[in-house]
C-alpha cells in the first residue's frame, strides 16, 4: 500500500512533517500477516523530475519499494525481533537535491528518539551533509547512494553498499598512463572531483585543470570549461557528475569540437545515451 501526500519540501523548515511526501508500507496482500508493529526507515530523496539527482534517486526509491513489498509479503510477513513480528515502512522526505534541505531533514530526524533507522539520499555530495549528524546521534544509517570515503570515514554508525568511488576510474587512468598519457583534467559537478587529483599523482600524470562547474550545470554552463580544455589539450579529460551532467558535457564538446585522446566519465547513468545519441556506448 502506498500513501501519496501532495506536499513538497519548501523553504519552511519549522516542521519536518511539511517535507513528508510519501509513505510506503506494503502491498495489500500483506493483510494476511499479523504484525505487532512497524519498523520505519526514514530518508531524504529527490522525488521530482526537476530535481537534479532525480534520475538515479528514482531508481533507488523503486528498489526500496520492491524490497519492502518483498519483506512484508505473505512469503515473509516482515521480520522477527525479540519474538515479535514487525512490518517495514519507509518514510520519504523530498530533499529537492539540496544540501541545505538534506541537512535540515537530518537535523529534524535525529532530534527525536522516534527515528532509529535512516537511509541516505542519492549522491555523495548530499549524503556528506547527513552522515556526521546521524553518526553523532548514534543512529544506524545506510548510505546506499554514496561511494566517497569522507561519508563513512570516522562514522561508525554509517554503512554503505558500494565500493569506493576512486575504484571507478583507477583502472582506466592507470591503463592510459601506461599507454603514454602525460596530462589529465577534470571538470566536476558540485561536490568531489572523483579522486582525479589523487589518481593523477599516483600515476605520474600532470593535472592541468580541476574545476567545479557547480550544481546541475547546463551544456551552456559547461561551455567555458570545455573551451579552456581545447587550449590546454589534456591527454585525458574526465567529466564527473550526476544525472544529465555527462550528456550536457558531450553536447558542449560537440559544439566546440573538443576531442581529447581519452574522455572518461564518472557517476554517469544510461541517461547519457538518451541525451546525446546512440554513438555513446
N, C-alpha and C positions, 0 to 999 in steps of 0.2 A: 504494500500500500504506500503510495507516495502522496504527501500532502503539500501542495504548492501554495505559497503565500506570496501575493503580488506586492512585495516590498523589496526595494533595492537599497543597498547601503548608501547613505548620504553623508554629508559633512557633519551631521549632528551625531556626535559620538557619546551623547549622555547616557543612552541606554543600549545595551547590547541587543535587545530584542528588535531594535529597528533595523538590524543588519541580517536577521534571520530570514532567509529567502526560501529555504527548502528543508523539509524533514523527511528522510527516508527510513521506513521501518521494515516492512516486509511485504511480500505478496499475500493476497487474500487466502491462498492455500494454507498459510501457516495457522489459520484458525484452529487447525487440528491439534496444535501444540498448546500445552498448558504452562505458560511462562510465569515464574514467580516475580519477575520484574524485567526491566530493560537496562542494558549497559549502553550508554550513549558515548559515541565518539564525536568530538566536535572539531570543525575545521573551517578555516577561511579558504575560499576558492574563487577563481574568476569564472563566473557563470553566464556572462553576457557576451554576445558575439562581438561587441565593440571593445571588450577588454583585451588588452594586448596579449595576455597569456591564455586566452580562451581556447585556441585550437587544441592544445595538449591538455589543459586543465579539464576540458570537457571529457576527453577520453579517460582521464584519471577518475572523474566523477562516475562515469559509466562503469568502470572497473569496480569501484567501491559498491555501487548499487547491485551489481551482479553478485559480488561476494556476500553482501547482506542477504540477498534473496536466497542464496545457497545455504547460508548458515541458519536462517530462520525457517527454511522449508521443512515439511514433514519428514524429509530424509534425514535432517539433522536435529531439528527442533532446538536450535540455539546451542548454548554452551552450559556446562555444568560447573558451578563454583561452590565449593563447600556444601555439596549435596543439594544445591538449589539450581533450578534451570532458568536461564536468562535468555531473552532475545537480544538482538543487537540493533541499535538505531544510530543513524548518522545525522547530526545537526550541521548544516552548511550555512556559512555566513558569506555574503557577497563581498569580495575584497577589492573589486574594480581594478585589479592588477596594480594596486597602490601600496607602496611600502608603508606609508603612514596609516593606511587602513588596516593592513595586516598587524602592525604594531598595536594599534588601538584595540582590535579584536582580541589579540593575545593578552593584552593587559586586562581586559574585561573578563576573559575566560579564566585567567589564573587568579582573579581576585575573589573567586567564590570557591568554596570547598565542594560544590556540586559537580565540578568538572574534573574528572580524573584522567581521562584518556583523550589525547589530541592527535590530529593528523595535520601534516603540513600542506601549504599551498603548492602550486607548481612554480618552479624556478628557484634556484639557489639564492638569487638576489632578494626575493620576497621572504624566503624561509629564514635567512640570516637575521631578519628583523624580529623573528619569533622565537628562535631556538634558545637564546640566553634567558629570555623571560620565563619560558616554560621550564627550563632547567633549574633556574633559581627557585621556582615554585615547587620543584620536585614532582612534576607531573610526567607521566610516560608519554613520549612524543615520537611518532613515526614520521620522518620526513621523507616520504616516498618520492617526492618530486624534486629532490635535491641531490647533487653529487659533489659539491665543493667542500673541501676539508674543513674550512672555518665554521661551517654549520654544525659540525659534530665535535670538533677538537675541544677538549676540556668540558664537554657537556655530557655527563654520564647518563642522563635520562633521555638523550636524543639518539634515535636509531634510524638507519637508512636501509634501503633495499637495492641500491645501485652501486656500481663501482665508482672509484674516484674519477673526477672529470678529466684529470690530466691524461688518463689512460686512453681517452677518445682520440687524442692527437699524437700521443707519444710515438706509436709505431710509425705513423705516416711521416712525421717530421724527422725521425731517426733515419728512415729509409731515404728520404730526399737529401738529407745531409750526406749520406753515404754515396749518393749519385752525383755529388758535386755542388749542391746548393750552398751558397755563401751568405745570403741575406734573407731576412724574413720581416714581415709586417703584419700587424693585427689591428683591425677595427672592430670594436665590440659594442654591443648594446649596453645600456646602463647596468653595471654590475662588474663581473670579473672578466679579465682578458683571457680566460680559458687556459691559464698557466703557460701561455706562449712565451713570456719573458724568461721563465724558468727553463722551459724546453729549449729555447734558443741558446741559453747559456750552456746547458749540459751537452748540447750537440755542436758547440763551436760555431754558432751562427750569429751574425751581426743583426741586432734588432734595429731596423732603420725607422720604424714608426710603431707607436702604440697610441691609439686614440679611442676615446669614449664618445660614441655617437649619440648618447642619451637614450631615453626610454622610447621604444616603439617608433624609430625613425622611418620616415617615408623614403622612397628612392631619391626624391629631390633633396632631402636632408643629407643623404649619403654622397651626393654628387661632389661636394668639396673634398671629401676624404679620398674618393676614387681619383679625382683629378690630381691630388697630391701624389698618389701612388704611381700615376702614369709618369711623373717626373722622377720619383725615387727608383722605380723599376725593380722592386724586390724579386728575388727568385721565387719566393713563396709568399703568397697572400693568404691571410686567414680571416674569415668572417665568422664572428661568434655572436649569435643572438637567438631570439625566440620567435615563434610564430612566423609572421611574414617578413622578418628581417632578411633572411637569406635570399628570398625571392626579390626583395627590393634591391639587395646588393647586386644581384645578377642584372637586373634591369639597368642600374646605373653603370655597371661595367660595359654593357652593350652600347649605351648611348655614347660613352667616351672611348670606345674601342680599347678598353684595358684588357690585356690578355697576358697574365704572368705565366711563367713556366709551370707553376703549380698553384691552383686555387683550392684551399681547404675550407670546409665548413664545419662548424661545431654547434651542436644543440639544435640543428635544423630538423624539421619533420618532413613527411611526404608532401606537405602543403606546397613546398618549393616547386614541385613538379607542376602543380596547377597554376602557380604564379608565373612561371617562365617558359613552360612548354616541355615537349617530350624529349628535347635534346639534353635535359638534365637527368642523369642516371641516379 
